């Protein structure tokens, strides 16, 4: 189901065609003007010289009458063009105001006549200030013709003209209201049989129709019809203005049909249009208008009955109208209507040539309506509709971007209180939501909601398009539900749908759309709540929509899809073979219809039905056909990346359930889409949000599938490619291109340029500017993405560059373990066990972890979190300042700590049982958690690697997925209360890495500055506004100064963010001693706190290209605490430092004790700057930073040996080399 566009009249919601009214100023330019001049010249030549000036002006008046009669104009009707544009109706030629040329003998009134003449001069300029002067002059003239004056009716009419002209420019409703009263008074002064009564009837009818368009009062429209009927009686054939009155009648019946849905009114409109056309044979100047209007009426009837002959006749009429206007000022109107008709035929027949011709026609219409043209908004709007229609077919983002840009211009041209503003608001909001569906840009959805809300306020009951606004608001809430999973949004969508249905019961096309929308929302809600009643109603509504719209109708496809989906959901409640087979046939019927925008969705549904039948029958042909349909839906050219990803996930789930061989291909398809989805985001925040909701657990599921199939190398590749996608994409934009430069420097330069544009653009769009600015930036980003992909394709065509920036094969990834092993830990919700994959230089080994599961990992992580909360260590804001603040004195004693966790461990089945009367201290919880990690996860790895206890243990890297990222694997062990223990610290020096690629990058040789120019940056912030003082931070600096040469140390204390960002690029080692905090809601806001409460955020660090930085020590809190919602993306400060270029990072998993910072730093730097390490380095100044992990290992052992509690020494971790 797609959003409805409440199209501006003229493009139009019902008629789809631009229209105008009874009176239009078309007599000043073009062929008609030249013909009129010819008439005047011939008459003047024939008459010869005049005896008096009076005779000359009398003759001029006679000639003018002949000219206007030829044009079919009421000579005494002093009317000006009506404001706004009607649907399907061209405006009738406007007579020159003729107040002084009355058909009655009157007493000369030269002063009033001169005032009216001056007013007409000002009025004809169209300038707003001049219009106000015209009104003033006409009021003076009217004052000179009080009640009873024989020419008062003329003055009333002229003042009404000026007021209506001003209303057309400024939309001042009070002027229109006054004009109605003036024309009503003039009509009262012209009783039946008065020669000018027909003119007054016509004028008042026009006023009332205009007011109806503003206020929607049907009484105005009914009265206008009554007046037009009386005028028609007074204008029998061959009255020159009979066709004008027919115009007004046709318009009135059309409008009443649109409001009440009485098809008899539409037939009357067509009858009057045909009669008006008959009365305007060529070369009548109004024939083109009548051709246009009859075409518009036929279009309306086509949309009701779907009679192809009506559409074809309408297009013939439009083409004929267009041919009659080769240089006419209303040529743009003909182009517009022709384009609308062609687009409508495209929607019915699917011929893309019709749409291309429509776009061409509408572009020409825009060209003919310059910036100051009053109907430019209509031309822009219709072109936008065409481009959106082409986007639906081709998914070319350029079309959607142009449509959005055009609709922003339309909104700018219709400021408050313009009566058509709600149309522009609606359509712009529709385009924004559509862009959101393509890019996942959440800000687009929020802006769309704002515009829809404003449009809804401008459409109170009984506005005819209030239902459309409700419809589109419901779709916004559906998208919000899909983003947030908050069912309240679905409830609101259903509520809005129901209200919309009560407002629109006559137009069967619109009603069918609303029924489909409500059916879809009920189906979604049923999927969340399990309510069968919602599914039953969804089926009922879909069937009703199908009754209103046959499946062959373009919008009928939605009815079939909704019906099939609802029936499929009902079948899940109690699946029967006969029902499944009926559903398969229904899906086939949908697919056999002509191609439609939801083709990929239909293929996906078909695949699911076939798989359901396979599960019941075991028929392999169903399975193979299902795979074929899944493959087609996951690679469909007309589907967005988000849609393709969903379909690929459905495919992978099916393959995983049935252990089908296509599973690897299915998972590969889904994982390969992740970078494309991330790249669509306008900035780093939206990229992360897009991944958050889609990538969770996908790589682990894929890896487990491969492990079951014995494809261990493919499992490693999936784990690498499907995790930390955010970082991988960012790193690709900063990849050195030295090898490429040696072969094709031009391609390297192009790639560098476009990659830099994308890299910088990701940060520039963090703060959303005006709509136009964002549109331009997003358009630039899309073009840059396309250019970058084209360059990459060309590069990959070069010899030796076939795999350039593509995911690395396992053989290359295995090089990461050339010196020491890497262990990848895999957890997935779909299995009852976890797995470890051990990578060494010679082999890759799979170890099933039968005693550990995803759920157990979650429970252990929750227990550690509770233990930290119990000790007041869960937040930086309440971080203890010394050991008296609730911390246990020793890792081996329970101490007198408060207890809040009531979990005891069942030693037989390793389950957690709630036992209310078994309090546990924080250290006891740590001991039990670390014990289970040792027995169930770490010890099997240690035994498989044949590691031995040692005073100088080897290195070991952990690459974790899912909840493993929150567990302290490096500290796993059996910590008994006596002096005996066995733990990983005895067997290995542990480090972590987000991905294998990150570690490979760290292992590459540095290309930075001369080591003899070694600089270390020490950032110390002891006082931070709103947070506790860090006395230990100052001590840390003193400890560092003991080991780092004075000339090499850059001290920043107190630390401003600007100073730190300035100094970072020149430092090989950086040490932060300050407060830190992980932002769970927005990981990019996680930060180190500096002077005056300033923050050094992840997003700030990411901007820095520090390719040759060696080591970062983050002596702050929670600097390695990741994103719980998407742990596989490693969104923490430590990972940000690795991305920025540091080869190794020391960080913390949770808040640390202030006094522990100096102690750990002293041992760490004492080891790092020891003589042995300096001797091994390239310089006597620059230490060997690859010893950082061992230095931290040494420091942690010393802290643990001092009797510190678990929560004091466990949080220190090392990342990278």
DOROMI-497254 format. One record per residue (C-alpha): residue in three letters; y, z, x. Coordinates in steps of 0.1 Angstrom, whole numbers, plus 5000, padded with zeros to 4 digits. Each point is the difference from the previous one (the first is absolute). Example, Ala and Ser with C-alpha at 12.3 -4.5 7.8 and 13.67 -1.06 7.14 Angstrom:
<sites>
Ala495550785123;Ser503449935014;
</sites>
This chain:
<sites>
Unk500050005000;Unk503449905014;Unk503550124992;Unk501949824973;Unk503449855009;Unk502550074973;Unk501749675009;Unk503749954996;Unk500949794970;Unk500049655013;Unk496850045019;Unk498750194974;Unk497550254990;Unk499049814968;Unk501349655005;Unk500049995037;Unk503049774998;Unk503750025006;Unk502149964969;Unk503550004989;Unk501850054967;Unk502049814974;Unk503249965020;Unk500149895036;Unk502849865021;Unk498549675010;Unk502849764992;Unk502050015031;Unk497849835026;Unk497749705001;Unk499349684981;Unk501450134968;Unk503450065016;Unk500249645013;Unk499049864966;Unk502750214983;Unk502649885024;Unk499049644993;Unk500550064963;Unk503450145005;Unk501149725023;Unk498849724976;Unk501850174971;Unk503250045019;Unk500049645012;Unk499449874964;Unk502750224984;Unk502849905024;Unk503450185004;Unk501050284976;Unk503350034983;Unk500250385001;Unk498550285020;Unk498750144967;Unk498049684994;Unk498650025035;Unk498650354995;Unk498749924966;Unk498149705015;Unk498650235028;Unk498750244974;Unk498349714982;Unk498349885032;Unk498950365008;Unk498450024966;Unk498149685006;Unk498750145034;Unk498850324985;Unk498449844970;Unk498149775024;Unk498850325017;Unk498950154967;Unk502550295002;Unk501650204971;Unk503649915006;Unk501450324986;Unk497550245016;Unk501950185027;Unk496950145018;Unk499350085036;Unk496650015017;Unk497850294990;Unk499150255027;Unk496550015015;Unk497249764997;Unk497649974971;Unk496349925004;Unk499349644993;Unk503349894986;Unk502849805017;Unk503550084991;Unk501949764977;Unk503149825014;Unk503150224996;Unk503049864982;Unk503450055015;Unk501850294983;Unk502049834972;Unk501950284982;Unk503149784998;Unk498049704986;Unk499150134965;Unk498849784972;Unk502550164977;Unk503749944998;Unk501750315015;Unk503550125008;Unk500849935037;Unk499650325021;Unk501049895035;Unk500150355017;Unk496550104989;Unk498749655009;Unk501650025034;Unk498450345006;Unk496649874990;Unk500549705023;Unk500950225029;Unk497050224992;Unk497749705000;Unk501349905035;Unk499250355014;Unk496750014982;Unk498849675013;Unk500350125036;Unk497150254994;Unk501750255024;Unk499650364987;Unk503650095005;Unk501249684983;Unk497650084971;Unk501750334995;Unk503449824999;Unk498649754974;Unk498950294978;Unk503550155002;Unk501749674991;Unk497649944971;Unk500750354987;Unk503849935001;Unk499449684981;Unk497950184974;Unk502750264996;Unk502449714990;Unk497649904973;Unk499550314978;Unk497850024970;Unk501049734975;Unk501149755028;Unk498349664993;Unk498949965036;Unk498850365006;Unk496449884999;Unk500749775029;Unk501550285020;Unk497150234992;Unk497649745012;Unk501949935033;Unk500150385008;Unk496350024993;Unk499449715024;Unk501950185028;Unk498150334993;Unk496649825001;Unk500949825032;Unk500950335016;Unk496850164987;Unk498049725016;Unk501550085034;Unk500250384998;Unk497450094974;Unk502650234983;Unk498250064967;Unk503250134982;Unk501549655004;Unk497049844983;Unk500250264972;Unk503649924995;Unk499349625000;Unk497450054972;Unk502650184979;Unk502749735007;Unk497749714991;Unk498950194969;Unk503650044989;Unk500649635007;Unk497049914978;Unk501550214972;Unk503249805002;Unk498049674996;Unk498250024966;Unk497549744988;Unk501449654999;Unk502450095028;Unk499849715025;Unk499650245030;Unk497550234984;Unk497149845017;Unk501750075033;Unk500450374992;Unk496550024988;Unk498849855032;Unk502250235022;Unk498950324983;Unk496349905002;Unk500449955037;Unk501650345004;Unk497350174981;Unk497249835020;Unk501850115032;Unk500250364988;Unk496349984989;Unk499149915036;Unk501950315012;Unk499050264975;Unk496849864984;Unk501250074964;Unk498049774977;Unk502750024974;Unk502349805022;Unk497449735005;Unk499249984962;Unk503749984992;Unk500549725026;Unk497249804983;Unk501650054966;Unk503349875014;Unk498449705017;Unk498249914967;Unk503350004982;Unk501649805027;Unk497249744998;Unk500649954963;Unk503749945008;Unk499149745026;Unk497749744984;Unk499249685017;Unk501849835017;Unk502250305008;Unk500749985038;Unk499250375004;Unk496850034979;Unk497949995032;Unk502050295014;Unk499150214970;Unk496449895003;Unk500150135035;Unk501150344988;Unk497350024974;Unk497349905024;Unk501150275024;Unk500150264973;Unk496549934987;Unk498749995036;Unk501450345006;Unk498750144968;Unk496649875008;Unk500050175034;Unk501050334983;Unk497749994969;Unk497349765010;Unk500249804968;Unk498749665009;Unk501849854970;Unk503350085018;Unk498849805031;Unk499049704978;Unk503550014985;Unk501650015035;Unk497949695009;Unk501049824968;Unk503750075006;Unk499849895036;Unk498349674990;Unk502749944975;Unk502750075025;Unk498449765025;Unk499949734973;Unk503750044994;Unk500749945037;Unk498749665010;Unk501049865034;Unk502750005013;Unk501050324981;Unk501250255026;Unk498050284984;Unk496649825000;Unk498950155033;Unk500750354985;Unk497949924969;Unk497149865021;Unk500150325021;Unk500050234970;Unk497249834981;Unk498050015032;Unk500650385002;Unk498950054964;Unk496849805006;Unk499350215031;Unk500250314978;Unk497549864975;Unk497749905029;Unk500050365012;Unk498950104966;Unk497449754991;Unk499249855034;Unk500349644987;Unk500149785030;Unk501949734981;Unk503050234995;Unk500250075038;Unk499749635008;Unk502749904975;Unk502250285013;Unk499749875035;Unk500849644988;Unk503150144983;Unk501150195031;Unk499649695021;Unk502049794975;Unk502850275000;Unk499950005038;Unk500549625002;Unk503050024977;Unk501750245024;Unk500149815034;Unk503450165009;Unk500650234971;Unk501150365006;Unk496950124981;Unk497649805021;Unk498950335015;Unk499150124965;Unk497749704995;Unk498550055035;Unk499350364992;Unk498349934966;Unk497949725015;Unk498950235028;Unk499150284975;Unk497949754979;Unk498249885031;Unk499350355011;Unk498650084966;Unk497749695001;Unk498950125035;Unk499150344985;Unk497849834974;Unk498549715020;Unk500150145035;Unk501449685015;Unk501850115031;Unk502149674999;Unk501750134969;Unk501050325017;Unk501349815031;Unk502149784977;Unk501350314982;Unk501050155033;Unk501849685009;Unk501849994967;Unk501150365002;Unk501249975036;Unk502249714989;Unk501350214971;Unk501050285025;Unk501849755022;Unk502049874970;Unk501050364991;Unk502250145028;Unk500650365007;Unk502850034974;Unk498149824972;Unk499550224969;Unk496449884997;Unk499050035036;Unk498050314993;Unk497849804976;Unk499349735026;Unk499150255026;Unk497850194977;Unk498049704989;Unk499449895036;Unk498850355007;Unk497449984972;Unk498749675014;Unk499750145035;Unk498150304987;Unk497649774981;Unk499449815032;Unk499450325019;Unk497450104974;Unk498149685009;Unk500549985038;Unk500850365010;Unk502749875024;Unk502250305005;Unk503049785007;Unk500149904963;Unk499950364988;Unk502750105025;Unk502249724988;Unk499450094964;Unk500950365007;Unk503249905019;Unk501049774971;Unk499550284974;Unk502250235021;Unk502749744998;Unk499649984963;Unk500450374997;Unk503149995021;Unk501449734976;Unk499350224970;Unk501850335007;Unk500350284973;Unk500649964971;Unk498949645000;Unk497649964970;Unk497449815021;Unk499850265027;Unk496850154987;Unk498349665005;Unk500949995037;Unk499050365005;Unk496649944984;Unk499249685020;Unk501150155033;Unk497850304994;Unk497149784992;Unk500449825033;Unk500350325019;Unk496750134986;Unk498449675008;Unk501150035036;Unk498750365000;Unk496649874990;Unk500049765029;Unk501450235027;Unk499450364988;Unk503750075005;Unk500450324980;Unk503849985000;Unk499849674981;Unk498150184972;Unk502650284999;Unk502849744998;Unk498249814973;Unk499650334980;Unk503850055003;Unk500849664987;Unk497550014971;Unk501550344990;Unk503549854999;Unk498849704981;Unk498350224974;Unk503250204995;Unk501849674993;Unk497349914974;Unk500150274973;Unk498149964967;Unk500249754984;Unk500649775031;Unk497549714998;Unk499050045036;Unk499650385001;Unk496249944998;Unk500149795031;Unk501850275019;Unk497450264988;Unk497249765010;Unk501449965035;Unk500750375005;Unk496350064991;Unk499049775028;Unk502150205024;Unk498250324990;Unk496749825005;Unk501049915035;Unk501150365006;Unk496750124988;Unk498249775024;Unk502150135028;Unk499850374992;Unk496950044979;Unk502150224977;Unk498649944965;Unk503350114984;Unk501349655009;Unk497249844980;Unk500750224971;Unk503749895001;Unk498949645003;Unk497950034968;Unk502850174982;Unk502449735009;Unk497549734990;Unk499650154966;Unk503750024993;Unk500449645011;Unk497349894975;Unk501850174971;Unk503249805009;Unk498449665002;Unk497649904972;Unk501249644993;Unk499849805031;Unk496349955006;Unk500449895036;Unk501850315010;Unk497850224979;Unk496949875017;Unk501550085033;Unk500850354989;Unk496550054986;Unk498649895033;Unk502250235020;Unk499050304979;Unk496449915002;Unk500249995038;Unk501750335002;Unk497550174977;Unk497249865021;Unk501550145031;Unk500550344984;Unk496450004988;Unk498949955036;Unk501850325009;Unk499250224970;Unk496749854989;Unk501349984964;Unk497949754981;Unk502649994972;Unk502449835024;Unk497449745009;Unk499249944963;Unk503649954992;Unk500449775031;Unk497249784987;Unk501649994965;Unk503549915014;Unk498649735023;Unk498249844971;Unk503150004979;Unk502049845028;Unk497349735003;Unk500449944963;Unk503749945005;Unk499649795031;Unk496949785006;Unk498450025034;Unk501349665008;Unk503650124999;Unk501350115034;Unk500650354988;Unk496750014982;Unk498250055034;Unk501450365002;Unk498450074966;Unk496649885012;Unk500350195033;Unk500950334983;Unk497349964974;Unk497449935027;Unk501250305021;Unk499950244970;Unk496649894990;Unk498850035035;Unk501350365002;Unk498350084967;Unk496749865014;Unk500250255028;Unk499550274974;Unk496749854990;Unk499049685016;Unk497749764982;Unk498849665013;Unk501149814969;Unk503550145002;Unk500349925037;Unk498849644994;Unk502649964972;Unk502650135024;Unk498949765027;Unk500549714976;Unk503450134990;Unk501050005037;Unk498749655004;Unk502249894971;Unk503150155017;Unk499149825033;Unk499549674982;Unk503650004988;Unk502549815020;Unk501150185032;Unk502450294992;Unk501850275021;Unk497250254993;Unk497249785013;Unk499250235029;Unk499750304976;Unk497749804978;Unk497849915029;Unk499850375010;Unk499150104964;Unk497349734999;Unk498550135032;Unk499950354987;Unk498249894968;Unk497449805019;Unk499450305023;Unk499550214969;Unk497449764987;Unk498349995034;Unk499750384999;Unk498349974966;Unk497749715007;Unk499749985038;Unk500649624998;Unk501249895034;Unk501749694987;Unk502550244982;Unk500650185033;Unk500649685019;Unk502449874973;Unk501750345000;Unk500649985038;Unk501349654996;Unk502550114973;Unk501050315021;Unk500649785030;Unk502249764980;Unk502050294984;Unk500650165034;Unk501349685016;Unk501849844971;Unk503249825011;Unk502050104969;Unk499450375003;Unk502150255019;Unk498850195030;Unk499750314979;Unk497949824974;Unk497849855026;Unk499550345016;Unk498950164967;Unk497549714994;Unk498650035035;Unk499550384995;Unk498149934968;Unk497949765019;Unk499350245028;Unk499150284975;Unk497549774983;Unk498549905033;Unk499850365012;Unk498350114968;Unk497449735002;Unk499849985038;Unk500749634997;Unk500449795031;Unk503549894990;Unk501350355005;Unk501249935036;Unk502049704988;Unk501450204970;Unk501150295022;Unk501449765026;Unk502049824973;Unk501550334988;Unk500850145034;Unk501649675012;Unk502450034971;Unk501350345011;Unk502449875027;Unk501349744976;Unk500750274974;Unk501750225025;Unk502149725014;Unk501449934965;Unk501850334999;Unk503749975006;Unk500150315023;Unk497650235018;Unk500150244971;Unk498949754974;Unk497449865024;Unk498550355003;Unk500150064962;Unk498249664995;Unk497250115024;Unk499850354986;Unk498849894966;Unk497649735013;Unk498550075034;Unk498650354995;Unk496350015009;Unk499649625000;Unk499249975037;Unk497550294999;Unk498249854969;Unk499849675019;Unk498650165031;Unk497450194981;Unk498949684983;Unk499649845034;Unk498150305014;Unk497549994971;Unk499649635008;Unk499550065037;Unk503249835010;Unk501550275021;Unk502449785020;Unk501549874967;Unk500450364989;Unk502150075031;Unk502149694993;Unk500650114964;Unk501050355010;Unk502549855025;Unk501449734977;Unk500250214968;Unk501750315014;Unk503550075014;Unk501049664986;Unk503650124999;Unk500050075037;Unk498049695009;Unk502549774981;Unk502950185017;Unk498449965034;Unk499449634995;Unk503749954996;Unk500650165035;Unk497149835018;Unk500949885036;Unk499749625002;Unk499749945037;Unk496949794999;Unk501449794972;Unk503349945018;Unk498149865029;Unk498449734978;Unk502649944972;Unk503250185006;Unk501649844969;Unk497450154977;Unk500350335017;Unk503850004995;Unk499649914963;Unk497450274995;Unk502250265017;Unk503049914980;Unk498350014966;Unk498050315008;Unk503250185010;Unk501649894968;Unk497150154980;Unk499950325022;Unk503750074996;Unk500049904964;Unk497450264992;Unk502650275009;Unk503149834987;Unk498550014965;Unk499250375000;Unk503250064981;Unk500349774970;Unk503349834997;Unk501449794971;Unk497649774981;Unk501349685016;Unk499850155035;Unk496450114995;Unk499149664985;Unk501449835030;Unk498250235024;Unk496749974982;Unk500349624999;Unk500750005038;Unk497050225005;Unk497749774980;Unk501249695019;Unk499550195033;Unk496550094990;Unk499249644991;Unk501649875033;Unk498050265020;Unk496849904984;Unk500749635007;Unk500750095036;Unk496850215003;Unk498049714985;Unk501449775026;Unk499350245029;Unk496450054988;Unk499649635004;Unk500550035038;Unk497150025024;Unk499450375008;Unk502150134971;Unk497649964971;Unk499850374994;Unk503750075007;Unk501150324981;Unk496849984979;Unk497850314996;Unk498050055031;Unk496349955001;Unk497850305008;Unk499249875035;Unk503750045009;Unk500450334981;Unk497050145020;Unk502149985032;Unk501850314987;Unk497050215012;Unk499949855035;Unk500350355015;Unk499350254973;Unk498549984965;Unk501849974967;Unk498650154968;Unk500949854966;Unk499450244971;Unk499549844966;Unk500350164966;Unk499749834966;Unk500050134965;Unk497249774989;Unk497350165022;Unk498550345004;Unk500350005038;Unk502449915028;Unk499449805031;Unk501049995036;Unk500249695021;Unk499950065038;Unk501649735022;Unk499250005037;Unk500449735026;Unk496449894996;Unk499150054963;Unk501150104965;Unk497950264982;Unk499950114964;Unk499250374992;Unk499650094963;Unk501550344992;Unk497650104973;Unk501450364997;Unk503649904995;Unk501849814972;Unk503449894990;Unk500250294976;Unk499050255027;Unk502849865022;Unk502550054972;Unk498850354994;Unk500350105036;Unk503549855002;Unk501050204969;Unk498550325015;Unk502149965032;Unk503149934979;Unk499450324980;Unk499450205032;Unk503349885014;Unk501850084967;Unk498450345001;Unk501550065034;Unk503449864991;Unk499449705023;Unk500149724974;Unk503649915003;Unk502649975027;Unk502450204979;Unk497950315001;Unk498649965035;Unk499350345016;Unk502250095030;Unk497550245017;Unk496550134996;Unk501150284977;Unk500649744973;Unk496550024984;Unk498249845029;Unk496650145012;Unk500150155034;Unk496849835012;Unk497849714990;Unk497150254998;Unk501450264977;Unk500750004963;Unk503150225004;Unk501950144971;Unk501249674986;Unk500649944963;Unk497449794983;Unk500349764971;Unk497149765005;Unk496850094981;Unk497549755015;Unk496850105016;Unk497549775016;Unk496549954989;Unk498149975033;Unk497049844984;Unk501649704984;Unk503550005017;Unk501750004967;Unk503150204992;Unk499650254973;Unk502850194983;Unk499450375004;Unk502850214987;Unk499250315018;Unk499549855035;Unk503450005018;Unk500349815032;Unk502550025028;Unk501649695014;Unk498050025032;Unk496850044981;Unk500849684980;Unk500749825033;Unk496850125015;Unk497949884971;Unk501849664998;Unk499749945037;Unk496350104999;Unk499249754973;Unk501949735018;Unk498050075031;Unk496650014984;Unk500549714975;Unk502249765019;Unk500850075037;Unk496850145014;Unk498049694990;Unk502549795019;Unk499950225030;Unk496249995001;Unk499949624996;Unk502449965029;Unk498050255021;Unk503250195008;Unk499650325022;Unk502150315002;Unk502449965029;Unk503150155016;Unk501349645003;Unk498749844968;Unk500449634994;Unk502449844976;Unk499149934963;Unk502149824974;Unk499750064962;Unk501049724976;Unk499950154965;Unk500149874965;Unk500850164967;Unk499950394999;Unk498750015035;Unk503649945011;Unk500950354988;Unk497250185018;Unk500250155035;Unk497049835015;Unk501150085035;Unk499550384993;Unk496749984982;Unk497550265012;Unk498050314995;Unk502550295005;Unk498050324998;Unk501750344997;Unk498450105033;Unk500849825032;Unk497549724996;Unk501149674986;Unk499249635002;Unk502849754992;Unk501149655008;Unk502650135024;Unk497150075024;Unk498749654998;Unk503049764999;Unk503749965002;Unk500949874965;Unk502749754991;Unk500749824968;Unk501049644993;Unk501149844967;Unk498249685008;Unk498149845028;Unk502849755005;Unk502650285005;Unk497850145028;Unk499549665015;Unk503749945001;Unk500550345017;Unk497449915026;Unk501849685011;Unk501850035033;Unk503750104997;Unk502749745009;Unk502850244999;Unk502650125026;Unk499350125035;Unk498150344998;Unk502550125027;Unk502649984973;Unk498050254979;Unk502050174972;Unk498950274976;Unk502050094969;Unk499950364987;Unk501450044965;Unk500450374991;Unk501550134967;Unk499850384997;Unk502350034970;Unk499649784969;Unk502050054969;Unk497950144972;Unk497050075023;Unk498950295022;Unk501250035035;Unk497649875027;Unk500550245029;Unk496949855017;Unk501649655001;Unk502450125027;Unk497250155019;Unk498149674998;Unk502949835018;Unk499950265027;Unk496349955005;Unk500549625002;Unk502750045026;Unk497550185023;Unk498049695003;Unk502249704994;Unk502449905028;Unk503650074991;Unk501149645006;Unk497449874977;Unk500650234970;Unk502449904972;Unk500850314980;Unk501349964964;Unk500750344986;Unk501350034973;Unk498749664989;Unk501849754978;Unk497949714986;Unk502449745015;Unk499750155035;Unk496250014998;Unk499749644988;Unk502249895028;Unk498050185027;Unk496549934988;Unk499749645013;Unk500650125036;Unk497450285000;Unk496449975010;Unk499250354987;Unk501850174971;Unk499650364989;Unk501250134966;Unk500350374994;Unk501450034965;Unk499150044963;Unk498049724984;Unk498749934965;Unk497649764983;Unk501449854967;Unk496949954978;Unk501949814973;Unk501649755025;Unk498350005034;Unk502849795015;Unk502350294994;Unk497950235022;Unk502250125028;Unk501050215029;Unk503050224993;Unk502949985024;Unk503650135003;Unk501850094967;Unk496949924979;Unk499949635012;Unk496649844997;Unk498249775024;Unk497749834975;Unk497049785004;Unk502049714987;Unk502650075028;Unk497350015027;Unk498449684988;Unk503249815007;Unk499650075037;Unk498149745022;Unk498850245027;Unk497249785015;Unk499750195033;Unk500550364989;Unk497250215013;Unk499850344982;Unk501550194971;Unk499550374996;Unk501050114964;Unk500250375003;Unk500850034963;Unk498250064968;Unk497849764980;Unk500749705023;Unk496449884996;Unk499650094962;Unk499349674983;Unk500549864965;Unk497550164977;Unk500349724974;Unk499149735026;Unk498650175032;Unk498849675014;Unk503649895006;Unk500650285026;Unk503550074987;Unk501250285023;Unk502450045029;Unk497349985027;Unk498949664987;Unk503749894998;Unk500450095037;Unk496949795009;Unk501449714980;Unk503450035017;Unk498349955034;Unk498850345013;Unk496549995015;Unk499250354992;Unk501350274977;Unk499550384997;Unk500550124964;Unk499150274976;Unk498049994967;Unk501950294984;Unk502850255009;Unk499650175033;Unk501250355012;Unk503349995017;Unk498950215030;Unk496949775005;Unk502249705008;Unk501250115034;Unk496550125011;Unk498449674991;Unk502849805016;Unk499850205032;Unk496349945005;Unk500249644988;Unk502849905024;Unk498550225028;Unk496949794998;Unk501849674995;Unk502350055030;Unk497350165022;Unk499749865035;Unk496749844992;Unk501449804971;Unk503249905019;Unk497849895029;Unk498049784976;Unk503249844985;Unk502149725014;Unk502950235008;Unk500550365012;Unk502450034971;Unk498149844971;Unk496850184989;Unk496849844988;Unk500550024963;Unk496549894993;Unk499250375009;Unk502050114969;Unk496950064979;Unk498450215027;Unk503250195006;Unk500150094963;Unk496350095001;Unk500750245028;Unk503050164982;Unk498150044968;Unk497150175018;Unk502450245015;Unk501750084967;Unk496650054983;Unk498950225029;Unk503150224995;Unk498550114966;Unk502149784979;Unk498849934965;Unk498549674990;Unk503149884981;Unk502050055032;Unk498049795025;Unk498249764977;Unk503149794988;Unk500849865034;Unk498649645002;Unk500349705023;Unk500349644989;Unk499749685020;Unk499249965037;
</sites>
